[in-house]
């Protein structure tokens, strides 16, 4: 069974607790350590490990404190270099090509990092699988588009949907945001339209639930996003 708890989602900080058959994984740690502690009922030691996608503070703020607390934190070499973290609690994914990563096994959990398209040094998304039960999850955040086809056998999809193209363009026309900011968002985050395109022709017969992540406060429409993805996939959709 896969259970997801949102601790934080969005530009103010991203952090999710994923429980896969009693293996507790912290996906991102972009909040203060105190906030994460409180959300975990001060049982940080229950966390088996943390996965960080990239170095931006809204995804990595508490990484040093987590490592000090005895939590193994996994990330790419480029992310570790920018964050200037080291020590035995740092776990760096091994490459077999410049942007291709070896599969990592942590007890019964398989972790496969996949390249993301974002303005960071070495950003990734994660495919996670329980090798005993074959239950799996895809975690996609902070990427301009999906560089890979979404696996059809996943049970849980956690995917960014940062903005709606029509809304962000209207805000530029109304001079609420400038063109430069609009272009930076578009080059680094997925829109509803991009998400729906990524879901096209993907027959996920085992999919049980979708979690929509990292919505922009002003450039998104929660109901439109939820309804559009629900219509496309026909499974429960939770906006985080």
C-alpha positions as CSV (number, residue, x, y, z in Angstrom):
1,X,0.0,0.0,0.0
2,X,1.2,3.5,-0.9
3,X,0.2,6.4,1.4
4,X,1.1,10.0,0.7
5,X,0.9,12.9,3.2
6,X,1.6,16.4,2.0
7,X,3.7,18.5,4.4
8,X,4.3,21.3,2.0
9,X,3.7,22.0,-1.7
10,X,4.5,25.1,-3.8
11,X,7.1,27.9,-3.9
12,X,6.9,28.3,-0.1
13,X,8.3,24.8,0.4
14,X,7.8,21.2,-0.9
15,X,7.9,18.1,1.3
16,X,5.9,14.9,1.1
17,X,5.9,11.8,3.4
18,X,5.4,8.6,1.3
19,X,4.8,5.3,3.1
20,X,5.3,2.3,0.9
21,X,4.4,-0.8,3.0
22,X,6.0,0.7,6.1
23,X,9.0,2.1,4.4
24,X,8.8,5.9,5.1
25,X,10.3,8.1,2.5
26,X,10.6,11.9,2.7
27,X,10.3,13.3,-0.8
28,X,11.9,16.7,-0.7
29,X,12.7,18.7,2.4
30,X,12.0,22.3,1.3
31,X,10.7,23.5,4.7
32,X,12.4,24.3,7.9
33,X,13.5,21.4,10.0
34,X,11.2,22.5,12.8
35,X,8.1,22.5,10.5
36,X,9.1,19.0,9.2
37,X,9.5,17.8,12.8
38,X,6.1,19.1,13.8
39,X,4.4,17.5,10.8
40,X,6.0,14.1,11.7
41,X,4.9,14.4,15.3
42,X,8.6,14.8,16.2
43,X,9.3,11.3,15.0
44,X,12.0,12.2,12.4
45,X,13.8,9.0,13.3
46,X,10.9,7.0,11.7
47,X,12.0,8.3,8.3
48,X,14.0,5.7,6.4
49,X,15.6,8.1,3.9
50,X,15.0,11.4,2.1
51,X,15.1,12.0,-1.7
52,X,16.0,15.5,-3.0
53,X,15.3,16.4,-6.6
54,X,17.5,19.5,-6.9
55,X,19.2,22.3,-4.9
56,X,16.5,25.0,-4.9
57,X,15.7,25.9,-1.3
58,X,12.0,25.2,-1.7
59,X,13.0,21.6,-2.2
60,X,16.1,21.2,0.0
61,X,16.1,23.7,2.9
62,X,16.3,21.2,5.7
63,X,18.7,18.7,4.1
64,X,21.7,19.5,6.4
65,X,19.5,19.3,9.5
66,X,18.1,16.0,8.4
67,X,21.5,14.6,7.8
68,X,22.6,15.8,11.3
69,X,19.5,14.0,12.7
70,X,20.8,10.8,11.2
71,X,18.7,10.6,8.0
72,X,20.3,9.4,4.8
73,X,19.7,12.0,2.0
74,X,19.9,10.8,-1.6
75,X,20.6,13.2,-4.5
76,X,22.7,13.7,-7.7
77,X,26.3,14.7,-7.5
78,X,25.5,18.1,-9.0
79,X,22.8,18.8,-6.4
80,X,25.2,17.8,-3.6
81,X,27.9,20.1,-5.0
82,X,25.6,23.2,-5.1
83,X,24.2,22.4,-1.6
84,X,27.8,21.9,-0.3
85,X,26.8,18.8,1.7
86,X,29.0,15.9,2.6
87,X,29.4,13.1,5.1
88,X,28.3,9.6,5.5
89,X,24.6,10.6,5.5
90,X,25.0,11.9,1.9
91,X,24.1,9.3,-0.7
92,X,24.9,10.3,-4.3
93,X,23.3,8.4,-7.2
94,X,25.8,6.8,-9.5
95,X,25.8,7.6,-13.2
96,X,26.3,5.2,-16.1
97,X,26.1,8.1,-18.6
98,X,26.0,11.9,-18.2
99,X,22.3,12.1,-17.4
100,X,21.4,8.5,-16.9
101,X,21.6,6.9,-13.4
102,X,22.1,3.5,-12.0
103,X,19.2,2.0,-10.2
104,X,19.6,2.1,-6.4
105,X,18.1,-0.4,-4.0
106,X,17.4,0.5,-0.4
107,X,16.1,-2.6,1.4
108,X,13.0,-3.6,-0.6
109,X,12.7,-0.2,-2.4
110,X,14.0,0.4,-5.9
111,X,14.9,4.0,-6.7
112,X,15.4,5.1,-10.3
113,X,16.3,8.8,-10.8
114,X,15.3,10.3,-14.2
115,X,16.5,13.6,-15.7
116,X,14.3,16.7,-15.3
117,X,14.3,19.9,-17.4
118,X,14.8,22.7,-14.9
119,X,17.2,25.6,-14.1
120,X,19.3,23.6,-11.6
121,X,22.6,21.9,-11.9
122,X,21.5,18.2,-12.0
123,X,17.8,17.9,-11.4
124,X,15.9,14.6,-11.4
125,X,12.5,13.0,-10.9
126,X,12.0,9.6,-9.2
127,X,10.5,6.3,-10.1
128,X,10.0,4.3,-6.8
129,X,9.0,0.6,-6.5
130,X,8.5,-1.9,-3.8
131,X,10.3,-4.9,-5.4
132,X,8.3,-7.4,-3.3
133,X,4.8,-6.2,-4.0
134,X,5.6,-4.4,-7.3
135,X,3.7,-1.4,-6.2
136,X,5.2,1.8,-7.7
137,X,5.1,5.5,-7.7
138,X,6.3,8.2,-10.1
139,X,7.3,11.6,-8.6
140,X,7.6,14.4,-11.1
141,X,8.2,18.0,-10.1
142,X,10.0,21.1,-11.4
143,X,10.4,20.1,-15.0
144,X,9.4,21.9,-18.2
145,X,8.1,18.7,-19.7
146,X,8.3,14.9,-19.4
147,X,11.5,13.7,-21.2
148,X,10.2,10.1,-20.7
149,X,7.0,8.3,-21.3
150,X,5.1,7.8,-18.0
151,X,5.3,4.1,-17.0
152,X,2.0,2.4,-17.5
153,X,2.3,0.1,-14.5
154,X,2.5,2.7,-11.7
155,X,0.0,2.7,-8.9
156,X,0.5,6.3,-7.8
157,X,1.4,9.4,-9.8
158,X,2.7,12.6,-8.1
159,X,3.0,15.2,-10.8
160,X,3.6,18.9,-10.9
161,X,1.0,21.1,-12.6
162,X,2.2,24.6,-11.9
163,X,0.1,26.8,-14.2
164,X,-2.6,27.1,-16.8
165,X,-1.3,28.6,-20.1
166,X,-4.3,30.8,-20.7
167,X,-4.2,32.2,-17.1
168,X,-0.5,33.0,-17.1
169,X,-0.8,34.7,-20.5
170,X,-3.8,36.8,-19.3
171,X,-1.8,37.9,-16.3
172,X,1.0,39.1,-18.6
173,X,-1.5,41.0,-20.7
174,X,-3.0,42.6,-17.6
175,X,0.6,43.5,-16.4
176,X,0.2,41.5,-13.2
177,X,3.4,39.7,-14.0
178,X,6.1,40.6,-16.6
179,X,7.1,38.6,-19.7
180,X,10.5,37.7,-18.1
181,X,8.8,36.0,-15.1
182,X,6.3,34.3,-17.4
183,X,9.1,32.9,-19.6
184,X,11.1,31.6,-16.6
185,X,8.1,29.8,-15.3
186,X,7.3,28.3,-18.7
187,X,10.9,27.1,-19.2
188,X,11.0,25.4,-15.8
189,X,7.6,24.1,-14.8
190,X,4.8,22.1,-16.3
191,X,1.5,23.6,-17.3
192,X,-1.9,21.8,-17.3
193,X,-1.6,21.5,-21.0
194,X,1.8,19.8,-20.8
195,X,0.6,17.4,-18.1
196,X,-2.4,16.4,-20.2
197,X,-0.1,15.9,-23.2
198,X,2.2,13.7,-21.1
199,X,-0.8,11.6,-20.1
200,X,-2.0,11.1,-23.7
201,X,-2.0,7.5,-24.9
202,X,-0.7,6.2,-21.5
203,X,-2.8,3.3,-20.4
204,X,-2.2,3.1,-16.6
205,X,-4.5,0.2,-15.7
206,X,-3.0,-0.1,-12.2
207,X,-3.2,3.6,-11.3
208,X,-5.2,4.2,-8.1
209,X,-4.6,7.9,-7.3
210,X,-3.0,11.1,-8.6
211,X,-1.5,13.8,-6.5
212,X,-1.1,17.2,-8.2
213,X,1.8,19.2,-6.9
214,X,3.3,22.7,-6.9
215,X,0.4,24.8,-8.1
216,X,1.2,28.5,-8.6
217,X,-1.0,30.7,-6.4
218,X,-2.0,33.1,-9.2
219,X,-1.4,31.2,-12.4
220,X,-3.4,28.1,-11.8
221,X,-7.0,27.0,-11.3
222,X,-7.3,24.2,-8.8
223,X,-10.8,23.0,-10.0
224,X,-9.9,23.1,-13.7
225,X,-6.7,21.2,-13.1
226,X,-8.4,18.6,-10.9
227,X,-11.4,18.1,-13.2
228,X,-9.2,17.9,-16.3
229,X,-6.9,15.3,-14.9
230,X,-9.8,13.3,-13.4
231,X,-11.5,13.3,-16.9
232,X,-8.4,12.1,-18.5
233,X,-7.6,9.3,-16.1
234,X,-10.8,8.5,-14.2
235,X,-9.1,8.0,-10.8
236,X,-9.2,10.1,-7.6
237,X,-7.2,13.3,-8.0
238,X,-5.9,15.2,-4.9
239,X,-4.5,18.7,-5.3
240,X,-1.7,19.1,-2.7
